[in-house]
């Protein structure tokens, strides 16, 4: 009997505080920096993003997305035997954000009268920045295929507003906060049935400096720069080629072609990167899920946020083939081909 992982539910959550381009422009102008709504939209496609309030952490966003995901899948926290959280902005150095999420789900289940509480299965974080969700879903898929897990909650959750340099107009306008989740469940392979058809992961550390947050904590003090740094032109040039390459590889692994893809759900970094990738794959823009205009770049949360948006909007339907792909600091990149 061959096991495979299928997506049985999706969920997402955005913090209520919505920040427009003009809100940021006003802040930048007060700091003596030039910017405009038109400049931001033209270069990125972003119009809004969401920021957390003080005291709100990645696990809080992950919790809300996870609860909605479990509801969509008609599952309880006790059904979950694996939690993976993809994040570059964890609540703390340790324990993992996944462990904190597991505890919050257990407390909520008990408060709702579920005496089983939450699951006691494995829980850990994955750190691959904007590729994190693709990395996490690949790991969960492998664990389900080997029988190590049967019901995996995979979450991307970020609070990038905490690591932005608001004296740098080229980066602070790009990112936002949010969380997205999927539930993967084991099923017996039934030929061409739904599931994770293939995944493809890569990394190359020689590009680590073009997108990084190089600060660290030592002896109770921050050593180095704790804010995000990016060489935008270098990231753009590298990203377009790598995204096409990983898309070709994952399609080849699954014995599929461009024509088999119903929807492209790319990492929501920049509309120009997304449109360039779609063009190379000969996909019309009508088959590309775009949320970057309203969410900004939410790093590891961007793909599951966009996926849930498209599912809830009735765009992505059962049986359709979805290509998810992303690039991130590291430099990391990867893709997943999924039949919904």
N, C-alpha and C positions, 0 to 999 in steps of 0.2 A: 504493500500500500504506500503510495507516494503522497506526502503531505505538501501542501502549499499554503501560502498566507493570502487572505483576501481582506479587503477593506470593508468593514461592516458599519462604520459610522465615522462621521467627521464633526468637528466643532471648532469654534474660534471665539476669541474675545479681544476687544479693543478697549483700552481705558477711555473713560468718558471725555477727557479733556482733548478736544480737537484743535489743532494748531494750523492756521492758514499760513500761506506764504507771506501775506501782509503782516501777520503777527510777528514772524521772524524778521521781516524786512525792517519793521519798526525797531526791533531790538538791535539789529545790526547797525542801523542808522545812528542809534544812540551811542554806539561804540565807535562811530566814525568810519564805518565800513559801507561801501556802496553795494546795493543789490536791488532787485525788483522782482515782482511777481512774474513779469514777462521773462526775465533772465532765467529764473528757476524753471519755469514751465518749458521754455525752449530747449534747455540743456538736459532736463531730466524727465519731464512729463509729470512731475509731482506738483499737486495743488494743496494737499493737506497731509497731515500726519497726526498721530495721537501720542501724547506724552502722559506718563504716570504722574500722580501726585506724590508728595513726600510720604514716606512710610509704606509705599506699595512696591512689592518686589516681583521678580520673575515668577516665583512659585505662586503668587496670588493670581497672576494672569493665566498661568498654566492650569491652576485649579478651576477657574471659570471655563476655560476652553475644554478641559477634560470632562467636567460635569455635563456640558452640552453634548460632547461626543458620546459619552456613555448613554445619555438619554436617547440620542439618535439611533444608537445600536441596540437599544432595549437591554442594556447590561447594567450590572451593579459593580461597585468598586471591588467587591469580594470575588468577582469573576476574573479579575485581572491578575495574571501571575508574572507580568513583566512590565516595568515602567522605564522608558528611556526618554530623557529630556535633552534636547539639543539646545544649547545656550552658550553664549560667550559672555553673558552678564548674570552669573549665578548670584543667589542670595548672599553667599559667603564662600570663603575658601573651601571649607568642608563643614558639615556633610554636603552631599550632592543635593542639588535642587530637586532631583527625582525623589530622594528620600523624604524631603520636606513635603513635596506634593503627595506622596503616599500617605503620610501622616494626616494631612489636611483632608484627603479623601476619606480616610478612616473615620475621623472625627465627624465629618459631615454625614456619613452613612449612619453612624450611631445616633446622631442627633435626629435623623429622619426615621429612627425606629428600626433600622436594620441591625439586628443583633449580631450578624456575621461581621459587621464592620468592614474593614478593607482587607485586601490581600496581603500576604506576607512574602510575596515572590521577590525576585531580584529587582533592584532599582538603581540606576546609575545615569550619569550625564555623558553626553558626547559633545566634544568641542571641535568643530570644524568650521566655525563662523557661519557664513552664509550658505555653505554646503551642508551644514549640520543636520538638517532634516533628512536629506537624501542619505547621508551616512547612517543616521539613526534607523531609518526605515529598512535599510539594507541589513543592518545588524539584527533587527527584530525578525526580518524575513528569514535569515539564516538560522536563527534560534528556533523558529517555528518549524522550519524544514527538518531540523535535526531532532525535533521532539523535546527540546529544552524548555519550550514555552508553548502555550496554546492560545493565550489571549493577551496581546501586547498593546499597551497604551503608549503611543509615540507622540511626543509633544515638542514643538518648537516654541520657545518663549524668550523674549528679549526686552530689556529696558535700556536701549542704547542711548536714550536721552541723558543717562547718568555719566556717559563717557565721551560726550561730544564737547568739542572746543568751540565755544560760541564767539571766539575771536577769529575763527577760520570760516569764512563765508562759503568756501568750496565744499566743506564737509558737513557743517551743522544743519544745512537745509535738506540733506539727503535722507536722514534716518528717522525712524519712529519706533514706538513700542507696541507690543501686541503678542498674542499667542494663538497657535492653531494646533489641532490634535487630530489624529486618526486612531481608530481601533483596528488592529489586525487580528484575525482569528484563523485558527488552523482548520483546514478542510481537506477532504480527500480529493486528489486530482481526478478531474472528470473530463479529460481531453482538452477542449478549448474553453474551459470554464473561467470564471473570474479569478483574479489574483495578481500577485507580483510576477510579471512575466520575465523580467531581467533587471539587474542593476549594474552600474558601472561606476567605480570610484577611483580617484587619482589624487596625487599631491606632489608638489615640487617645492621644497624648502628654499631653493635659491631665490625665489621671489618673495620671501617673507617680509621684506622691508617695504614693499609697495602698498601694503594695507596691513596695519598693525596697531596695537595699543601696547607699547613697549614697557610701560611701568610695571613694577612689582612691589610686594610688601616684604620688608626685611627689618627685623628688630623693632617692629611697631611703627615703622615709617615707610612712606612711599618712596621707592627708588626709581628714578627715571620718570618718563612722561606717562601719566595714567590716562591720557586722552587719546582718542582715535586720530591716526595719521594716515593719509592716503595720497598716493600719486595717481590722480584720476585718469590721466591720459594713458599711463602704463597699464592700469587695470582694464580700461576699455579695450585697448589693443589686444591684450592677452585674452580677455574674457570671450570675445566673439569667436575666435578660432577654437578655443578649448570647448566651448559649448557645442559647436557644430561637431567636433571630434567625438565627444562623449555621447552625443545623440546618435551618431552613426554607429558607434560601438554597441550601444545598448539595443538598438534595432537589429543589428546583426546577431547579437546573442539570442534574441527572441525570434529570429527568423521572420522579421517584419521589415517593411519598407516605409518610406515617408508617407506613402498613400494610405497606410493602415492607421495612421495617427488621427484620431478624431479631435483631440484637444492638446495644445501645448500649455503647460502650466509652469512657466519659468520663474526663477528667482526674480522678485520684483525690485531690481536695482535701478534700472535706467531704461526708459522707453526706447532709446536708440539701440541699446544692446538687444532688447527683446525683439524689436522689429528686424534688426539685422539677422538674428538667429532664425526667425521665422522665414525670412527671405531665402536663406541658405537651405532650409529644409523644404522650400516650396510650399509653405503653409500660408494661406490667406490670413490676414489679421483678424478676420471674423472668427477664427478657430484658435486664437491666442487669448487666454484669460489674463486680463489686465486689471490690477487693483493698485498699482503704484501711484496713480493719481490721487487716491484717497488715503492710502496707508503709508506712503513713502517706502523706504527700504527698512524692513523689519528683520533683516538678517535671517537667522534660522527659522523665524516664524513666518516668513513671507510666503513660502510655497504652501504650507498647510492652511494659512489664512486665505490665500487665493483659491485653493481647492475647495474649501468649505463654502466660500462665497459663491463659486460657480455651481456647486451642488445645490445649495439652498435656492439659488436663482433659477434652477431648472435647466441650466445650460448643459452641465455634465449629467448624463443619464446612465443607468445600469447597462452594462454590456459594452460601453464605449471604451476605447483605448486612449489612455492619457499618458503623455510624456512629461515627466517632471525633471527639471535640471537646474543646477545652480553652481556658482563659483564663489569662493570666499577666501579670506586671508589664510595664509599658510605656505604657499598658495594651494587651495584645495578646489576640486571640482568633481562633479559626478551627476548621474542621472538614474532615474527609475522609470521603467515602463510598466504600466498597471492597467489591467482590465477591471473596470469598476463593476 
